[in-house]
Amino acid sequence: RPGARFDEWAALHDIDGAAATRLLNEEDISAQAFFADTTAFEARAQNEAAELLAPEGEAPPEVHGPWQHFERHTPEGFIVYCRAPKAGGPVEVILDTSELAKDSESGFADVPACKVSPDHGILAYVVDLVGDESYELRMKSLGASGGDWSVRLPGVKNVAFLGGGDEKTGIDILAVHADTQTHRACRIEHHRLARHGEIGEPTILWDERNEAAYLEVF
C-alpha cells in the first residue's frame, strides 16, 4: 500500500521460525566466506599484540633470594613465568600458561596467583581454565626434582606460604577459598600439602560472613 516500507528483518520477529532460521544461516555462511581469507591478518595482529606486550616482559625482574623472577609473553599473549640466578646463569621456565591452556577445551588459561616457596623449591599457582572464575590451586616442584604434584584444591583464589617443610613431609600454606556461587573470597584455611596429597584436615582460620567483604593474603 502507499507509504509502506519493506522490512528485511521482519523474519526476526519470530526468532524460532523457519524464516528467521534461514536468514541467520545465510548470514552465518556469508560471514564465514567474508572472513575466510583473514588467517594471515589474524596471525599478524597477534604478533603485533605480542610486541606491544614485550616491554612488560623486559621490565626489571623481581628479586627473590638468589633468583630474579620475570615474565615473558608468547605471540598468542600467554604469560610465561621465568627465573634466572641473580649472579647469572640459564633461564628456567617455572610456569608456561600456554601449556596450561592446552588442558582447556576453550584454550583459555588465567593465572591470578603464582608464588614460590621461601626455599625456592616449590611453586604454588592458581589457575582458571574456563574463564568463569573456576579457580584451582596447583603445586609443582622446581629445579632438578621438578614435576606436578597430585594434590589440587578447587575454589582457591590466592595462596601464601607459611615457610618450612618440603614436598615429602609437607609444607604449610594459607589458601583463600571462594564462595561456590558468588566467587567471593570469603574463607581462609590452613592446609598442609605434600607431593602425594593433603596431610590431615584443613583448619578454617577465618570465615567472613559479610557479603561486602573480600579476604586476601600476601
N, C-alpha and C positions, 0 to 999 in steps of 0.2 A: 504494500500500500504506500501512498505518497508519504515521504518522510521517514520510512522505516529503514533501519540500518542492519547490515548483515553482521552478526556476532560470531566470529570464527571460533570463539572459545565457549560457545553455548553448551557444547557436549560436556563440559566440566561441571555443569550444574548437577549432573548425576555422575559423580566420580566413579561409581562402581558399574556404570552402564557400559554396554558394548561400544558405543561411540567414543566414550572417554578412554576406554582401554585401548582402542585402535589408535586414537590420537596420541596417547602417551607412548605407545610402542613406536609409532612413526617418529616422534620427537627423539626417542632414545636412539633409534637407528641413525637418524640424522646427526645427532651429537657424536656418536661413535665414529661415523665417517669423517666428520669435521676434524676431530682430534686424532685421527689415525696416524698422521704424519708428524706428530709433535714429540716423538720419542727423543730425538736429538736435542730439541729445545728443552725438554724436561731435564735431561742429563746436564746440559749447560747451565740451566738455572740452579740445579742442585750444587754444582761445582762452584758457582758464583756465591751461593749462600754459605758454602763451607769456607770460602775465602774470607767472607765477612766475619765469620766466627774465629778465624785463625788468630787474630790478635789476642783474643781472650786466652787461647792456649799458650801464647807466648808471654803472658803476664808473669810477674815474678812468682816463683814457686813458694809454697808454704813449707817452712822448715819444721820437721818433726823429728827431734833427736838427731841421729846421724843421717837422716834421709831428707830429701826435698821432694815434695809432692806437687804434681801439676796435672793439668788436663789437656788432652788433645781432642780434635774433632774429626770424624770421618766425613767423606764427601756427602753422605746421607744425613749428616747432622747429629749422629750419635756421639756420646761422650766416651772417651777412653781415659780412665784414671791410671796415672803412671807415677812412678817414683824412681829416683836415682840417688846413689850415695852422694852426700854433701861434699865429700872430698874428691868426687869424680869417679866415674865408672859407668857401666852399661845401664840403660833404662830398663826398668821392669814394669810390664803392664800388669796391674793388680786387678783391674776390672774393665772389661770391654762391654759396654751396654749393647752394642750391635750383636754380640753373641747371645746376650740375654733375649734380644728381640726375636731371635730365631726360634725360641721356645713358645712364642706367642703367635696365634693364628692371624692376628692383625699386624704382626711385625712391629709391635709397639713395645717400648721399654722406658720407664721413667724411674730414676733412682734419686729420691729426695734426700737420702742419708747414706753416707759412705765413710766409715770410720775405722782407723787402725788401732789395735790394742797398744797399751803402753810399752810392751816389749817388742813391738813392730812385727810380730809373727802371725797375727790373726786379723782378718778383715771382716767387719760386720757391715752389711748394707741392707737397705730396704728397697724393694722393687715392686712396681706395679706393671704387670704385663697386659692389662686390659684397657686402662685409661679411665676407669671409674673409681679410682682411689681404693682399689682392692690390693692393699699393700701386704707384703710378706717379708719378714726378716729372714735373711740367709747369712750363712757364715762360710768362710773358707780360710785355709791355712796358706800363708805366703812363704816365699823362699823355697829351699830345697824340698821341704815336705809339703809343698803346695797341693791343694785339692779342695773340692767342695765338701762341706760337712753334710751329714744326712739330716741333721736337725733343721727344721723350718718352723717359724712361728707366724701364723696368719694374723692379720689385723693389727700389725705393729707399724706405727708411723715414724718412730725415731728410736734411737738406741744410744746408750753410753756405757763405756767400760768402767768397771769399778777397780780394776787392777788385780794382779796376781793370778796364779793358776796357769794351766796350759791345756792343750787340746785333749789330753788323755785324762787328767784328773778333773778338768772342768774349769771354766772361767765364769766370773760373776758379771752380770750386766743388769742395767736398768732398761726396761722396754716400755715405751709409751704405746698403750693399746687404744684402738679407736672403737667407738660405738658401731655396731654392725649395720645400723640403719642410717644414722646421720653422718657417720665417718668422723665425728668429733673426737679429738684426742682427750679422753676422759679418765684414763686409768694408768697408773704407773706400777709396774710389777718388777720384783727382783727374781731373776732366773739364774740358775747355774747350768751352763751348757757345756757339753763335751762333743768331740767329733762324732761320736756314735749316737748321741741323742741328749735329751734333757735329763739332768740328775735331780731327783726329788721333785717336789711340787713347788710351783712359783708362789711367792708371797706378795700379796697386794699391799702396796705401801701408801697409795693414795687413790681414792675413788671419788672423783669430782662429780657431784650431782647437779651443780649449777650449769644449766644448758648454755649459758652465755660465756662460760669459761673453757679455755683450751689449755691443756697441760703440755709442758715441753721439758726436755733435758738437754744439757750442753756438755 
